[in-house]
Amino acid sequence: MMITLLKTSLPPIYCEYPRLEMQMKIALFPSVAVGCGPHFHTLEKPAIHIENGRFVYIGSRADAPRFEANETVEGDHLVAMPGLINTHTHAAMTLLRGYADDLPLEVWLQTKIWPFEANLHSDDVYWGTMLACAEMIRGGTTTFCDMYFHENRGVEAALKTGMRMCPGAVLLGFLPGSDEKIARSREFVHDWVGHDLITPFLAPHSLYTCDESQWRKIIAIAREENAIITTHASETQREVADVTEKWGQSPIKTLQKLGALGGHLLAAHCVFTDEADRDIMASNPFFVAHNPQSNLKLASGIAPIEDYLWRGIGVGLGPDGTASNNNLDMWEEMRLAATLHKSTTHDATMVSAQQALKMATIEGARCLGLESEIGTLEEGKRADLVLVDFDKPHLYPRHNVTSHLVYAAEASDVHSTIVNGKFLFRDGQYQTLDVREVCHECNTRGQSLAEKANAGASG
Ligand SMILES: [Zn+2]
């Protein structure tokens, strides 16, 4: 299938983040805080102080230093936790939500998804990412790792909403103009490195969509720029067979042979891996973005996460794009991560609630190389935090807060979302975006793109 080259991105709108708001001093007094400090412990009746975008105090109220807050939130019904970290998504695919379901992966991609995406304008990516941010902020996600086209427009949307983002300019090597796109990837990393909210990645789509020369160029840029590579690997049995035929060995072994595992690599899926693959994964800075719902919906299979955890391989969670999920709800991903692997192993002790919560927070941060900055409620770290409203029938009685967060809570229980010390969502109200405008704009754009794709298919 011929895919037209997507229109070029606009130049980056660098650092529009309102610096003055960074001076906000916030005091929080929830009933409980989970995921505190390097040991991820739970604190009862804590005080949390936020200043200049960072946690400056997390501890007992009795020992709290004097703090003149501009804003205070308190309530016995509130539980504080680290912001959720989405390690794999294609944010602007919100425009494709519900456009194509119930098809095998290859047919779904080649006859529905790629023809739809061939007509995407950079403005579509901006609005689609805005919709994704609205959904994620509402559900307590504070950071997302994105892999999509028109990457600077996605970044523009994330900055407008105040979310933290690890964007990667996706490279589909069969599209014309790929060499220029690889060169632009280096510029993209240069443009954004060191930003408070944006950590640029390199994002070759996969071994089956990029060739050896393209991979080698991307790996060289990653080494020179000290950037993380994120990609898809071992998602389906067919992919493993195709890669083995094209490259002579499995995707993981191919990545090692190419030299992609010498530095930090984040691979989405990793559903089909053999013993030798797993040895390679465990002995390299290799991280897995586990996408349980997407793997179920596309009938890919269930990744052996319990074995990866046992081997010490870093695992985070992601919903993947909304065409294969079909939402960006990290609570569903946590619950699936904590239940699926019990079923496949017939062992109810596999992947505990605590492990699932860590995958969605501190382990996700490790996957993105950001564990020194986010992932726990810890003094000195960036203030990315969620308040969850526990005054709901499905969250009583409160025997175990971590259990409730993983097995019973829902995205709609999120009361407030804070990123970098700034409220993006407060007591059920968006603070940085007009959600009605975003929904209306995306509805119009989604319908228009579907009509164009359908006209192309029938023409
Ligand atoms: Zn993906």
Boltz pocket constraint, residues with backbone or C-beta under 6 A from the ligand:
constraints:
  - pocket:
      binder: B
      contacts: [[A, 88], [A, 89], [A, 90], [A, 232], [A, 268], [A, 320], [A, 321]]
      max_distance: 6.0
